[in-house]
Amino acid sequence: MDGSIQVYYGEGRGKTTAALGLGIRVAGTGKQVIMVQFLRRKHSDTLDFLKKLEPDLQIFRFETGASGYSHLSEEQKKEQISNIKMALAYTKKVLDTNQCDLLILDGIFGLLDYEIITEAELIELIEKKDESMDLILTGRNVSDQIKEIADAVYVITTEKEQKAGLL
């Protein structure tokens, strides 16, 4: 069975939710799912809830900042980049050992936006994927070269947004 590479990108909300929904569906079939989140704030209540799905679905967040990357001081950015490098090293280990059936790299395209990694480095990471593993990549912006590599590309846009009670 060949694994796929899927991309969820765009300015709209819901990229992580879409990837996580597929992850829950895959975990529900008894397969192993790992999500590595990049450029996320320190912690959330949602993360606590999702811990209940372990060990079938595991979520890793290496960053420790309380605010978004663009709002950090230069010193805080250096610390976050160190944490991001640890997350990337863990991602490489997961890929090298074929540790899961589905790997979700949530927010990975943001690393390109902030020039933390290059497109060549991301492509090298993608190429480490075992042919049986599924891979999902999310973020706001994606290059044509990554789109070409992907088996499926989904654009998430907001057509209308009103103040909603749940969000």
Solvent accessible surface area in square Angstrom, and as a share of the most:
residue,aa,sasa,rsa
1,M,171,0.77
2,D,115,0.60
3,G,14,0.13
4,S,29,0.19
5,I,18,0.09
6,Q,34,0.15
7,V,0,0.00
8,Y,18,0.07
9,Y,35,0.13
10,G,6,0.05
11,E,115,0.52
12,G,3,0.02
13,R,145,0.53
14,G,31,0.30
15,K,26,0.11
16,T,34,0.20
17,T,98,0.57
18,A,39,0.30
19,A,0,0.00
20,L,22,0.11
21,G,38,0.36
22,L,32,0.16
23,G,0,0.00
24,I,77,0.39
25,R,169,0.62
26,V,29,0.17
27,A,14,0.11
28,G,67,0.65
29,T,96,0.56
30,G,66,0.64
31,K,78,0.33
32,Q,49,0.22
33,V,0,0.00
34,I,1,0.00
35,M,0,0.00
36,V,0,0.00
37,Q,10,0.05
38,F,0,0.00
39,L,34,0.17
40,R,78,0.29
41,R,140,0.51
42,K,121,0.51
43,H,104,0.46
44,S,42,0.27
45,D,123,0.64
46,T,84,0.49
47,L,16,0.08
48,D,74,0.38
49,F,121,0.51
50,L,13,0.06
51,K,98,0.41
52,K,152,0.64
53,L,61,0.30
54,E,75,0.34
55,P,90,0.57
56,D,66,0.34
57,L,1,0.00
58,Q,41,0.18
59,I,14,0.07
60,F,62,0.26
61,R,50,0.18
62,F,54,0.22
63,E,8,0.04
64,T,71,0.41
65,G,12,0.12
66,A,84,0.65
67,S,45,0.29
68,G,19,0.18
69,Y,23,0.09
70,S,64,0.42
71,H,141,0.63
72,L,18,0.09
73,S,57,0.37
74,E,122,0.55
75,E,142,0.64
76,Q,90,0.40
77,K,42,0.18
78,K,146,0.62
79,E,101,0.45
80,Q,8,0.04
81,I,56,0.28
82,S,62,0.40
83,N,14,0.07
84,I,0,0.00
85,K,91,0.39
86,M,104,0.47
87,A,1,0.00
88,L,16,0.08
89,A,60,0.47
90,Y,36,0.14
91,T,0,0.00
92,K,87,0.37
93,K,113,0.48
94,V,0,0.00
95,L,5,0.02
96,D,97,0.50
97,T,84,0.49
98,N,67,0.34
99,Q,76,0.34
100,C,6,0.04
101,D,58,0.30
102,L,2,0.01
103,L,0,0.00
104,I,0,0.00
105,L,1,0.00
106,D,0,0.00
107,G,8,0.08
108,I,0,0.00
109,F,0,0.00
110,G,11,0.11
111,L,0,0.00
112,L,36,0.18
113,D,67,0.35
114,Y,93,0.35
115,E,153,0.68
116,I,17,0.09
117,I,11,0.06
118,T,76,0.44
119,E,53,0.24
120,A,73,0.56
121,E,84,0.38
122,L,0,0.00
123,I,20,0.10
124,E,100,0.45
125,L,4,0.02
126,I,5,0.03
127,E,127,0.57
128,K,73,0.31
129,K,29,0.12
130,D,55,0.28
131,E,127,0.57
132,S,50,0.32
133,M,1,0.00
134,D,38,0.20
135,L,1,0.00
136,I,1,0.01
137,L,0,0.00
138,T,2,0.01
139,G,8,0.08
140,R,123,0.45
141,N,78,0.40
142,V,21,0.12
143,S,39,0.25
144,D,115,0.59
145,Q,100,0.44
146,I,1,0.00
147,K,66,0.28
148,E,146,0.66
149,I,59,0.30
150,A,14,0.11
151,D,99,0.51
152,A,28,0.22
153,V,53,0.31
154,Y,99,0.38
155,V,87,0.50
156,I,37,0.19
157,T,97,0.56
158,T,68,0.40
159,E,176,0.79
160,K,152,0.65
161,E,112,0.50
162,Q,121,0.54
163,K,208,0.88
164,A,52,0.41
165,G,87,0.84
166,L,177,0.88
167,L,152,0.76
